[in-house]
Amino acid sequence: MIELPSYDLPQPLSYRMRNIADLAFYEALFIACKRDELASMVPPEMLKTVLEQQFKAQSSGYATQFPDAHDYVILYNAAPIGRFMLQDNKKRLLLVDIAIMPTSHKMGLGTKIMRMLIQHAKIQQISLELSVAKNNIIAFTFYAKLGFKVISDKDHHIKMQYSAH
């Protein structure tokens, strides 16, 4: 487990390591976050099946690509509202994924989690990196406002970095 400076999180916001009982929540979170994005591209009668398949593909992909990553559940008033996944190789901290239920957007919770991760990177004197889809202008703008800079721009993703140096 990566020791994060959770003392920076105001109550009732907290996090904990993911456990097997969180699988149903993770699937619901994925579906809630991706439904609108895919609804215009997939026939309504196929949407649920496609979302379930994409969730399984994402989970499998993360397990293969980031076997040493740590997966955390974001809690608000002790109820799960999101997740973040980190990989730490001691030279950099990679934010593999972060997602918050749409019903919990616009509360500043993602900003608080990101500031905690930035604080951890500063303490460890390492960079914090992430990748954002080129078509996700909202996320790109969010990360840029937090001080992330573009370090590469390839294919469908932009790699960004917060340098603690």
C-alpha positions as CSV (number, residue, x, y, z in Angstrom):
1,M,0.0,0.0,0.0
2,I,1.2,3.5,-0.8
3,E,1.2,5.7,2.3
4,L,-0.7,8.8,1.3
5,P,-1.0,12.0,3.4
6,S,-4.7,11.5,4.1
7,Y,-4.5,14.1,6.9
8,D,-5.0,16.7,4.1
9,L,-8.5,15.3,3.4
10,P,-11.3,17.1,5.2
11,Q,-13.9,14.9,6.8
12,P,-16.2,13.3,5.7
13,L,-13.9,12.6,2.7
14,S,-11.6,9.5,3.0
15,Y,-10.3,6.5,1.1
16,R,-9.4,2.9,1.7
17,M,-7.9,0.0,-0.2
18,R,-10.2,-1.8,-2.5
19,N,-11.4,-5.2,-1.5
20,I,-13.3,-8.0,-3.3
21,A,-16.6,-6.7,-2.0
22,D,-16.1,-3.5,-4.1
23,L,-16.5,-5.2,-7.5
24,A,-20.2,-4.4,-7.8
25,F,-19.6,-0.7,-6.9
26,Y,-16.7,-0.5,-9.4
27,E,-18.9,-1.8,-12.2
28,A,-21.7,0.7,-11.2
29,L,-19.2,3.5,-11.1
30,F,-17.9,2.6,-14.5
31,I,-21.4,2.4,-16.0
32,A,-22.5,5.7,-14.4
33,C,-19.4,7.5,-15.7
34,K,-19.5,6.0,-19.3
35,R,-23.2,5.6,-20.0
36,D,-23.8,9.1,-21.5
37,E,-20.6,8.9,-23.5
38,L,-21.6,5.6,-25.1
39,A,-25.3,6.2,-25.4
40,S,-25.0,8.1,-28.6
41,M,-22.9,5.4,-30.2
42,V,-24.6,2.2,-29.2
43,P,-28.2,1.1,-29.7
44,P,-30.2,1.4,-26.5
45,E,-30.9,-2.4,-26.4
46,M,-27.2,-3.1,-26.5
47,L,-25.9,-0.4,-24.1
48,K,-26.0,-2.4,-20.9
49,T,-24.1,-5.3,-22.5
50,V,-21.5,-3.0,-24.1
51,L,-20.9,-1.2,-20.8
52,E,-20.5,-4.5,-19.0
53,Q,-18.0,-5.7,-21.6
54,Q,-16.1,-2.5,-21.5
55,F,-15.9,-2.6,-17.7
56,K,-14.5,-6.2,-17.9
57,A,-12.0,-5.1,-20.6
58,Q,-10.8,-2.1,-18.5
59,S,-10.4,-4.3,-15.4
60,S,-8.5,-6.9,-17.3
61,G,-6.3,-4.3,-19.0
62,Y,-5.4,-2.6,-15.8
63,A,-4.5,-5.9,-14.1
64,T,-2.2,-6.7,-17.0
65,Q,-0.7,-3.3,-17.6
66,F,-0.4,-2.2,-14.0
67,P,0.0,-5.4,-11.9
68,D,1.7,-3.5,-9.0
69,A,-0.8,-0.6,-8.9
70,H,-2.8,0.1,-5.7
71,D,-6.5,0.5,-6.0
72,Y,-8.4,2.8,-3.6
73,V,-12.1,3.5,-3.0
74,I,-13.0,7.1,-2.3
75,L,-15.5,7.5,0.5
76,Y,-17.8,10.4,1.4
77,N,-19.6,10.0,4.7
78,A,-18.3,6.4,4.7
79,A,-20.2,5.6,1.5
80,P,-18.2,4.8,-1.7
81,I,-18.4,7.5,-4.3
82,G,-15.3,6.9,-6.4
83,R,-12.0,5.3,-7.0
84,F,-8.4,6.0,-7.8
85,M,-5.6,3.7,-8.9
86,L,-1.9,4.5,-8.4
87,Q,1.3,2.9,-9.4
88,D,4.5,4.0,-7.6
89,N,7.9,3.0,-8.9
90,K,9.8,5.3,-6.5
91,K,10.8,7.6,-9.4
92,R,7.3,8.6,-10.3
93,L,3.7,8.2,-9.2
94,L,1.3,7.2,-12.0
95,L,-2.4,8.0,-11.6
96,V,-3.8,5.1,-13.6
97,D,-7.4,6.0,-13.1
98,I,-9.6,8.3,-11.1
99,A,-13.4,8.3,-11.3
100,I,-16.2,9.8,-9.1
101,M,-19.9,9.1,-9.4
102,P,-21.6,11.8,-11.4
103,T,-24.0,12.4,-8.5
104,S,-20.9,13.5,-6.5
105,H,-19.4,15.9,-9.1
106,K,-19.1,19.6,-8.5
107,M,-18.4,19.1,-4.8
108,G,-14.7,19.7,-5.0
109,L,-14.0,16.1,-4.0
110,G,-11.8,15.2,-7.0
111,T,-9.8,18.4,-6.4
112,K,-9.2,17.4,-2.8
113,I,-8.1,13.9,-3.8
114,M,-5.8,15.3,-6.5
115,R,-4.3,17.8,-4.1
116,M,-3.6,14.9,-1.7
117,L,-1.8,13.0,-4.5
118,I,0.2,16.1,-5.5
119,Q,1.2,16.6,-1.8
120,H,2.4,13.0,-1.7
121,A,4.5,13.5,-4.8
122,K,6.0,16.7,-3.3
123,I,6.9,14.9,-0.1
124,Q,8.5,12.0,-2.0
125,Q,10.1,14.5,-4.5
126,I,8.8,12.6,-7.4
127,S,6.6,13.5,-10.4
128,L,2.9,12.6,-10.6
129,E,1.9,11.5,-14.1
130,L,-1.4,10.7,-15.8
131,S,-2.9,10.2,-19.2
132,V,-6.1,12.0,-20.4
133,A,-8.1,11.3,-23.5
134,K,-7.7,14.0,-26.1
135,N,-11.5,14.4,-26.4
136,N,-11.9,14.9,-22.6
137,I,-11.5,18.6,-22.5
138,I,-13.1,18.9,-19.0
139,A,-10.5,16.6,-17.5
140,F,-7.6,18.1,-19.4
141,T,-8.6,21.6,-18.2
142,F,-9.1,20.3,-14.6
143,Y,-5.5,18.8,-14.5
144,A,-4.0,21.9,-16.2
145,K,-5.6,24.2,-13.5
146,L,-3.9,21.9,-10.8
147,G,-0.5,22.6,-12.4
148,F,-0.1,19.5,-14.7
149,K,1.9,20.1,-17.9
150,V,1.7,18.2,-21.2
151,I,4.8,16.0,-21.6
152,S,3.6,14.0,-24.7
153,D,0.7,14.0,-27.1
154,K,0.2,10.7,-28.9
155,D,-2.7,9.0,-30.6
156,H,-5.8,9.5,-28.5
157,H,-4.2,10.5,-25.2
158,I,-2.2,13.3,-23.7
159,K,0.3,12.5,-21.1
160,M,0.6,15.1,-18.3
161,Q,2.9,15.5,-15.4
162,Y,3.0,17.5,-12.2
163,S,6.7,17.9,-11.4
164,A,7.5,18.2,-7.7
165,H,11.0,19.4,-8.5
